[in-house]
């Protein structure tokens, strides 16, 4: 059976306790926890926010809300910007990362998750600055990995076709160049399907996968969609999942409270076909 979960971001305007209760009701067994709750909102996509009021007690209570319902907290989703060019803002982003890493250490959460980050209006490869950009990004990832290693925490890195690691092969090369054992891959197949087919993702990345995001994409689209609404061959993908990474968490993204049961059932049907 698929180890199926959903990101906490899917349940807007809920407390951590309400979100955990809803996940339990829906039968999900794992989650990527972002502090986006109405009573605990400390998240800023591709940036940072003041986390001084994110106390150890409040963070621990949030994690416990899921665990006591049998839901594994696989990671804390930070998703700040490692590509921030402004020194002061980059320092703020690293303070934000460090707080998440401290919370992960305190609560035994193995991963803190992030993308590479981007400059709004200049996302993706810029040919005139690519080599310098890539080295800057790599060096910041190494810095983040070393910070996490000091706390016994792993970084789960999510590559994307829109960023500086747009394929499975490029992501494998990037991890090799970073040379840090505590960087793993958060594999979102929708983020790579335009450049890497289902087999490539596992061929290059299977040994380094921390967990999966479950969403889909049309290969010519900028953004993703729900599982089954795009062009990923999910039966093929899930056959490879069971052969190469069986049991690793598969955590739905882009769903919401209204459609998560439908997308859960659709994903499980694909999984049943893969196992058959």
Secondary structure per residue as TSV (DSSP state, phi and psi in degrees):
chain	resnum	aa	ss	phi	psi
A	1	X	-	360.0	148.5
A	2	X	-	-70.9	134.5
A	3	X	-	-82.1	89.4
A	4	X	E	-103.8	130.2
A	5	X	E	-137.2	-168.9
A	6	X	E	-152.0	147.6
A	7	X	-	-73.2	147.6
A	8	X	G	-65.8	-24.6
A	9	X	G	-62.0	-16.1
A	10	X	G	-72.2	-12.7
A	11	X	S	-118.4	85.0
A	12	X	T	-72.1	150.6
A	13	X	T	61.4	31.4
A	14	X	-	-117.7	154.0
A	15	X	-	-77.0	167.6
A	16	X	H	-58.7	-41.5
A	17	X	H	-65.8	-41.8
A	18	X	H	-65.0	-40.7
A	19	X	H	-62.7	-45.4
A	20	X	H	-63.8	-40.2
A	21	X	H	-64.1	-39.1
A	22	X	H	-66.3	-41.9
A	23	X	H	-62.3	-41.4
A	24	X	H	-61.8	-43.5
A	25	X	H	-59.0	-36.1
A	26	X	H	-85.4	-6.4
A	27	X	T	84.4	15.2
A	28	X	-	-75.6	146.9
A	29	X	-	-115.3	-3.3
A	30	X	E	-156.1	162.4
A	31	X	E	-153.6	156.3
A	32	X	E	-100.9	115.8
A	33	X	E	-94.3	118.6
A	34	X	-	-112.8	142.3
A	35	X	S	-81.7	74.1
A	36	X	E	-118.5	22.7
A	37	X	E	-82.2	156.8
A	38	X	T	-67.6	-20.7
A	39	X	T	-105.4	2.9
A	40	X	E	-158.6	81.2
A	41	X	E	-113.0	98.2
A	42	X	-	-136.8	65.6
A	43	X	-	-147.0	138.2
A	44	X	-	-146.3	102.7
A	45	X	T	-59.4	130.5
A	46	X	T	63.5	19.9
A	47	X	S	-155.6	-142.9
A	48	X	-	-153.8	169.6
A	49	X	-	-146.7	170.7
A	50	X	-	-70.8	117.5
A	51	X	-	-109.8	15.9
A	52	X	T	-64.2	-27.6
A	53	X	T	-90.6	1.9
A	54	X	-	-83.4	86.0
A	55	X	-	-74.8	156.3
A	56	X	H	-57.1	-37.5
A	57	X	H	-66.1	-45.1
A	58	X	H	-66.3	-41.3
A	59	X	H	-64.0	-44.4
A	60	X	H	-63.6	-39.2
A	61	X	H	-64.0	-36.8
A	62	X	H	-64.8	-46.9
A	63	X	H	-61.4	-42.9
A	64	X	H	-65.3	-30.7
A	65	X	H	-57.2	-34.5
A	66	X	H	-83.8	-46.2
A	67	X	H	-61.6	-39.6
A	68	X	T	-72.1	-7.5
A	69	X	T	-103.9	12.3
A	70	X	T	79.0	20.6
A	71	X	-	-105.8	118.6
A	72	X	E	-71.8	129.6
A	73	X	E	-90.5	100.0
A	74	X	E	-75.0	-38.9
A	75	X	E	-155.4	162.7
A	76	X	E	-103.3	121.5
A	77	X	E	-85.8	109.4
A	78	X	-	-95.0	-55.5
A	79	X	-	54.5	43.1
A	80	X	-	-85.7	-173.1
A	81	X	-	-108.5	108.7
A	82	X	T	-82.9	-4.7
A	83	X	T	-107.1	10.5
A	84	X	-	-62.0	121.8
A	85	X	-	-82.7	-19.2
A	86	X	-	-82.5	124.9
A	87	X	H	-60.5	-42.1
A	88	X	H	-67.0	-42.5
A	89	X	H	-68.3	-37.3
A	90	X	H	-63.1	-40.4
A	91	X	H	-62.0	-38.9
A	92	X	H	-63.7	-41.1
A	93	X	H	-62.8	-39.3
A	94	X	H	-70.7	-32.9
A	95	X	H	-64.5	-39.3
A	96	X	H	-62.1	-49.3
A	97	X	H	-57.0	-43.8
A	98	X	H	-62.6	-37.8
A	99	X	H	-65.2	-42.5
A	100	X	H	-62.6	-40.6
A	101	X	H	-63.9	-42.0
A	102	X	H	-60.9	-42.8
A	103	X	H	-65.3	-41.1
A	104	X	H	-60.0	-45.4
A	105	X	H	-61.4	-47.2
A	106	X	H	-61.5	-30.3
A	107	X	H	-111.1	10.0
A	108	X	T	65.1	30.0
A	109	X	-	-88.5	123.1
A	110	X	-	-70.9	-30.7
A	111	X	E	-123.8	146.0
A	112	X	E	-115.2	130.6
A	113	X	E	-107.5	147.8
A	114	X	E	-157.8	160.7
A	115	X	-	-95.2	-174.5
A	116	X	-	-76.1	-32.5
A	117	X	-	94.3	166.6
A	118	X	-	-159.3	161.5
A	119	X	-	-95.0	117.7
A	120	X	T	-53.3	132.8
A	121	X	T	88.0	-11.1
A	122	X	-	-135.1	35.3
A	123	X	-	-72.9	142.9
A	124	X	S	98.6	-170.3
A	125	X	-	-77.1	125.7
A	126	X	-	-110.0	112.5
A	127	X	T	-61.1	-31.5
A	128	X	T	-76.2	-16.9
A	129	X	T	-127.8	8.3
A	130	X	H	-56.1	-48.9
A	131	X	H	-63.3	-45.0
A	132	X	H	-65.0	-41.4
A	133	X	H	-61.0	-45.1
A	134	X	H	-63.7	-42.8
A	135	X	H	-65.3	-38.1
A	136	X	H	-63.7	-45.6
A	137	X	H	-62.6	-47.1
A	138	X	H	-58.4	-46.4
A	139	X	H	-64.1	-36.6
A	140	X	H	-70.5	-34.2
A	141	X	H	-66.3	-41.1
A	142	X	H	-61.5	-43.3
A	143	X	H	-60.1	-42.7
A	144	X	H	-66.1	-43.0
A	145	X	H	-61.8	-40.5
A	146	X	H	-67.0	-38.6
A	147	X	H	-61.5	-45.1
A	148	X	H	-66.0	-39.4
A	149	X	H	-61.7	-33.4
A	150	X	T	-64.7	-18.6
A	151	X	T	-109.2	5.7
A	152	X	T	72.2	27.9
A	153	X	-	-114.8	148.0
A	154	X	E	-100.2	150.1
A	155	X	E	-98.9	129.5
A	156	X	E	-102.9	113.4
A	157	X	E	-102.7	129.1
A	158	X	-	-104.9	105.8
A	159	X	-	-77.3	163.4
A	160	X	-	-155.8	145.0
A	161	X	T	-58.8	-22.6
A	162	X	T	-84.0	-6.2
A	163	X	S	-118.5	-160.6
A	164	X	S	-82.3	-7.5
A	165	X	-	-124.7	77.6
A	166	X	-	-89.1	7.4
A	167	X	S	-147.7	167.1
A	168	X	H	-64.0	-43.0
A	169	X	H	-61.4	-45.7
A	170	X	H	-65.9	-34.9
A	171	X	H	-66.7	-43.7
A	172	X	H	-59.7	-43.6
A	173	X	H	-62.8	-41.1
A	174	X	H	-60.7	-46.3
A	175	X	H	-62.5	-38.9
A	176	X	H	-63.1	-40.9
A	177	X	H	-69.9	-30.6
A	178	X	H	-68.2	-36.3
A	179	X	T	65.1	33.4
A	180	X	-	-121.1	126.5
A	181	X	T	-71.5	-17.7
A	182	X	T	-98.9	22.1
A	183	X	E	-106.3	125.4
A	184	X	E	-122.0	174.9
A	185	X	E	-104.4	128.4
A	186	X	E	-91.7	100.5
A	187	X	E	-89.4	111.0
A	188	X	E	-105.2	104.8
A	189	X	H	-60.5	-28.0
A	190	X	H	-63.6	-28.5
A	191	X	H	-76.9	-16.3
A	192	X	H	-119.5	-8.5
A	193	X	T	-61.3	-25.9
A	194	X	T	-70.4	-24.7
A	195	X	T	-115.5	-20.6
A	196	X	S	-134.6	127.9
A	197	X	-	-78.9	178.6
A	198	X	H	-58.0	-41.9
A	199	X	H	-65.8	-40.9
A	200	X	H	-59.1	-40.0
A	201	X	H	-58.4	-43.6
A	202	X	H	-79.0	-35.2
A	203	X	H	-58.6	-43.8
A	204	X	H	-91.2	-26.5
A	205	X	H	-121.4	-10.8
A	206	X	G	-49.6	-46.0
A	207	X	G	-66.6	-15.6
A	208	X	G	-112.0	11.6
A	209	X	E	-80.8	125.8
A	210	X	E	-83.9	-49.9
A	211	X	E	-166.8	176.7
A	212	X	E	-116.1	146.6
A	213	X	E	-94.4	135.4
A	214	X	E	-103.0	96.1
A	215	X	-	-150.6	174.9
A	216	X	B	-124.1	175.3
A	217	X	-	-164.2	143.8
A	218	X	-	-81.3	138.8
A	219	X	T	-64.4	-20.9
A	220	X	T	-99.3	4.6
A	221	X	-	-90.7	151.9
A	222	X	S	-75.4	-43.2
A	223	X	S	-116.3	165.3
A	224	X	-	-86.2	-175.6
A	225	X	B	-151.0	179.7
A	226	X	-	-70.5	152.7
A	227	X	T	-50.6	128.1
A	228	X	T	94.1	-7.6
A	229	X	S	-101.5	2.5
A	230	X	S	-122.3	-148.5
A	231	X	S	-113.0	8.2
A	232	X	-	-71.2	137.1
A	233	X	-	-84.3	96.1
A	234	X	H	-71.9	-31.1
A	235	X	H	-65.6	-45.3
A	236	X	H	-62.4	-45.4
A	237	X	H	-60.7	-44.0
A	238	X	H	-75.6	-27.1
A	239	X	H	-60.8	-44.8
A	240	X	H	-65.6	-38.8
A	241	X	H	-56.5	-49.9
A	242	X	H	-68.9	-31.8
A	243	X	H	-74.9	-38.5
A	244	X	H	-105.4	-28.3
A	245	X	H	-141.7	31.7
A	246	X	T	-53.1	131.2
A	247	X	T	92.5	-14.3
A	248	X	S	-68.3	138.5
A	249	X	-	-57.4	136.4
A	250	X	E	-118.9	106.0
A	251	X	E	-112.8	113.1
A	252	X	E	-61.7	143.7
A	253	X	-	-132.4	156.9
A	254	X	S	78.2	-10.7
A	255	X	-	-76.0	167.7
A	256	X	-	-135.1	-179.6
A	257	X	T	-61.2	-29.5
A	258	X	T	-79.4	-33.8
A	259	X	T	-113.2	1.0
A	260	X	H	-64.3	-33.2
A	261	X	H	-67.3	-41.3
A	262	X	H	-62.0	-46.4
A	263	X	H	-70.4	-34.8
A	264	X	H	-56.7	-50.7
A	265	X	H	-65.0	-38.9
A	266	X	H	-62.9	-43.3
A	267	X	H	-63.3	-41.2
A	268	X	H	-67.7	-31.6
A	269	X	H	-66.3	-43.5
A	270	X	H	-58.5	-42.0
A	271	X	H	-65.8	-39.9
A	272	X	H	-61.6	-40.5
A	273	X	H	-66.1	-37.5
A	274	X	H	-64.4	-41.8
A	275	X	H	-72.9	-28.1
A	276	X	-	-72.4	360.0
